[in-house]
Structures are given as C-alpha cells and as structure tokens.
Amino acid sequence: MKVFPINSGLFKLDGGAMFGVVPKSLWERTNPADDNNMCSWAMRCLLIELDDKLILIDTGIGNKQSEKFFSFFYLHGRYNLKQSIERAGFSTNKVTDVILTHLHFDHCGGAVEKKENNYELAFPNAKYWTNKEHWKWANNPNQREKASFLKENFLPIKEQNKLFFLNEGNFSKEIKIKFFHGHTKAQIIPFINFKNKTIVFCADLLPSTGHIPLPYVMSYDVQPLITLKEKENFLSEASEKNYILFLEHDYYSECCTVKKFNNKFIVNKKGEIKDFIDL
C-alpha cells in the first residue's frame, strides 16, 4: 500500500460559522481571519494505491457551479484535483474507487465535471461509494442543509450506473468504515491500516487542529450535541491508540496526533503525513 495526500485547492469560509458558539478571540488564535471574517481552508483528499486498486477519498469542490457561486468561497491555491493526482504519478482514468465521505459540495464537487451541456464523471472507470442512509438524506435535504447538497454533484453518478453503497465495516482488509451522524447523517470516516499504524481520514468530524477542543463545533453541523459526543469518543480512542489524524480542511497541517492533558484533548504533534509515517 502507498498513500498520497492530494490537494484539490483552497477556499474561504466564515470563521464564526466554522467554530459555532466559540468567540472569535479564541478561535482566531489558530485560524486568523481576514477583514471579512473569512478564514482559509484546505480541501485535502487522500489517494491510496492498494494492490490492483487506486482509491480516492473525497474530491474537493470541482468547477461546475457559476461564477457567482464560487465568488462566495474565494477559491485559491496552486493545484487542483486533477493536477495533484497527476503529480502523484497517476491519471484520473486509473482511479478504481471514489469514497465520498459525504455529499456536501466541498467534498464531492470534483466527482462530476461539466463539459459543454453534459455532466461527465471525472473518474470514468471508478465505482463511487456512499451509503444508503446518507444518499437518502442528501436527496431529501432539510432547509438548513439544502444549500450544501447540489444534486448536479452526485445525481449523474447514479444516472451513469456508477453508484455503490457501503455498510459499516471493512471496505477492504486495510480500510475500515465507520459512520458518524453529528455533522450530517451517516458521514463516512475511513480508518486506514498502514504500516501497523492507523490513519483516520477525519473529513468534517474533525476539520482542523483548531477543532480539537470539544466545544469547538461547526455551525454547519446538523446535530451539534451528537457531534460533541462523537468527538469525545473518537478523540479518546485516537489518543489511546495514537491514531494519525488526516485533516481534510486544516490550512496549515496535513495531519496530527492528539493526547489528553488535564482532562482536555490537545495536539500532540502536527505536520505532514511523512512526518508521522515512512511513505
């Protein structure tokens, strides 16, 4: 097995929305805001070469939406999804599986491309994986979450017969799948066994190191009290087992480990994935 961090670009979101009830004077210590209260965030994916498979976890925001839509998010950065995959030594045609942690636009937008007036799959030879519970939720969204589910990002997958559903458990011998429900219904979190260590693709369960303190919960989470409990249980396990936490949205760090100190969870170490494990 080999793993490759994939940078699909950067964007900006309101700092207050990203940290919920936490005052700006606290969250700005880890995520400084610009004059519009916006903070920069990564859209970091993970590519896994495993036997005869090439597995991509999440796909970033893509490029299908209107100029007005993208103007809200200030897209920037040196690389996009396709360029980063090519820099890792692969082509999009070689991807065999795409695991979408959830169907919010910043996680699945790159799965489908718009060419002229047609929607085409960005990874034409891949199976696209979600789960039945989340698929139903995304296709029948409540008003609060509706703006995050853009159907052009995922309905073409079903229409082109590339949609597959995961259950909790083993995706493969090396990749285990768990569902979490605080951020959105049945978010998929992959646990990857690599060189006798566990890499957890944290998605929006833990967007950044700035979200490690338990009360730091995003306003985007549909069930914040469930997030609070899920984070506590997850961070307890992560600290005990020394998980490597792969951070999808952290602008500064690809990964971190955590420890418990004075009954609080704190960063133990942070950096690039190569700082934690020999790639």
N, C-alpha and C positions, 0 to 999 in steps of 0.2 A: 504494500500500500504506500501511496505517496499523497501528500496533501499540499494544496496551493491556495493561499489567500488570493482572492480576486476582487480588485477594486472596480466597482461599477460607476463611480462618480461620487460627488459630494452634493449636499443640498443644505438648505437652512430651514429651521423650524423655530417657532416662538419658544423662548426659554421657559416662560411661565407654563405653557402647555406641556412641555416636556417634563416638568418637575411638580406639577399639580399644586398642592397646598403649601409647598416649601417656599419660604421667602427668597426673593432674588438675592438678597445679601448673603445667603448661604449657598445657593446653587451656583452663583456666579464665580465662586472660588475655584470650581473645577471646569466650568464651561462659560467663559466670558462671552457676553452678548455685544452685538453691535448697537448703533444708535437707534435701531428699530426693534431692539429687544430680541433679535434673531441670533441663534447660535448655529455654527456649522456642525454637520453630522456626516458620517460616512454611510455608504450603502455597500457594505463589505460582504461578499459572498465567499463560498468555500468550494473548491473543486477537489474531488477525491478520485484518484486512479486506483482501482481495486480489481485485480485480476483482469477480466476482459471488459470491465465496466468503467465508464467515466461519469461520475455522479456530481452534479452541480446542486448546491443548496442555495436557494433564492437567486433572484435575477435583477435586483435593482428596479429603478423607476421606468426604464425604457424611454422611448421618444415619440410615442403615438399621439399624445394629447396636444392641445392647442398651445399657441404661444402665450395666451392669457393664463392658462392653467399653470404652465411652467414658471410664469413670472412670479407666482406666489412662493416659489420654493428656491429661487436663486441658484439654479444648478451651476456647478463649477467643478474643477478638478482636471487633472491631466489625462485621465484614462476613462474609457467607457467599458462596458461589459465585454464586448467582442474583442477589443484591443487587449484587455487584460488576459483573456483566455489564450489569445494568440501569443502573448508574451510568456505565458506559462508553457508554450510549446504545443498547443492543441488548436484544433479548429472547432467551430460550433457543430459541424456535421459529425464529429466524433463523440459528442455527449450522448450517453445512452439513457440517462435518468436525470430528471429535474425534480428535486424535492422542494416544494413550496411550503415554507413554514406556516404561512397564512396568506390570504389573498388581498391584503391591503396593497395599494398601488406601488408603494416604495419597496415592496418585497417581491412582487410578481410582474411588474410592468414590462420588464425585459423579456418575458417569456413569449410574447407575441409582438410581431412587427407589422407596421402598416406600409404596404407598398402600393402606390397609386391608390386605388379604392378597395384594395383587398387586404385582409388580415392573414398573415402567414406566420407559421411557428418559427421562432428564432432557432430552435434546435429540432430540425425536421426528423431526425432519427431517434429521438428520445421519447421515453414514457414520462408523462408528467404526473406527479404524485401529490395528492392532498388527502383528506379523509371525508367520509360521508357527512359527518356532523358539521364540519366547517363549511363544506360545499353547500349544504342546505342553508346555513346561516348567511353565507355571502350572497346567495341568490335571492334571499328574502330579508334584506337588512332592515334594521330599525332606523329611525330618523337620525339618531345620534351618530351612527356609524356608516350611514349610507354613502357619504362623500368619500369614504376610504375604499369602497368596493366599486371599481369601474369595470363593468362587465366585458368591455372590449379587451380587457387584460386576461380574461380567463374563459369566457364562453367559446371562443374559437378553438380552444384545446378540446373541449367536448365535441364540438361540431366536426373536428377532424379526427375523431376517434383515438385521441392520444391521452385521454384522461383515465387515471387509475387511482384507486383508493387504498390507503394504508390503514392498518389497525395498530394499536399499541403493541409493542413487542419488537421482534427482530426484523429489520429490513434486510439485513444480512448478518453473517456471524460477527462482523466487526461493527455494525451500526445498529443501535437500539433506538426505538422511537417511543417518546412519551408525549402525552397531551397535557396542555395547561390551559386554563379557562378564564383567567382574570383579564388579560389584555383583550382577547377576543375568544369566541367559542372554539375550543379544541385546536389551539395553536400547537403546531408540531415542533418539538425540540429534539434534535438528534444528538445522541451520545455516541461518540466515535472511539473505539478501542484502537489505539495506535501506539505501537512500541511499548506496550504494557502501561500506558497512560491513557487517561480518558479526556478527550477534547469534547466540550459541550458547545454546540452552536446555539448561542443564547437567544438569538432573534430579539423579540420585544419582551421576553421575560426579564432580561437584564440588558437594556440598550447600551449602557456605558458604565465605566467605573464610577461615574458620578451618581449612578442609581443604586449603588450597593447599600447605603443606609436604608433600613426598612421603610421609613415613611416617604422616601423619595419615589413616588409612584406617578406615572404619567396621567395627565388629564384625559388622554385618549383611551385609557383602559375602561372597558365597559363595566367591569365588576372589581373596583379597586380593593375592596376588602378581601376578595378572593386572591387578587394579586399579592396582597400583603402576606397572606398565609402561605401562598405558593413560594414566594421569595424566601420567607423564613425557613421553610422546609428544605428548599433547594440549596440555599447558602449554607445551612447546617451540614448537609451532605457534601457539598463542594469543599468546605473547609476540612471536614474529617477525612475525605478521600483525596484531597489535593487535586481536584479537577483543574484542567486548563480551560478557562472560560474564553471562548472565541466571541468577540464583541462586534456585532454587526454595525452598530451606529457610532461607536466611540471614535471621535475625530482624531484622537491622539494615540491610542493604543489598540493593537490588534487583539491582544489577549491579556488576561490577568489571572492570578490566583488570589484566594481570599483566606482570611483567618479570623477567628473570633478573639476579641480582646476586650476585657471589661464588659462582657455581655453584649458587645456590639460587633458587627461584621465590618472589617476594614480590608483594604487592599494589602495583600502580602507582597506581590511582585507584579509588575506590569511591563509590557514591551511587545515586541513582535513574536510571532509564534516560534520562530527559530531560536528565540532566547529561552524557550521552555523545553524544547524537544529537538533532537537531531533530525533534520529533514533529509 
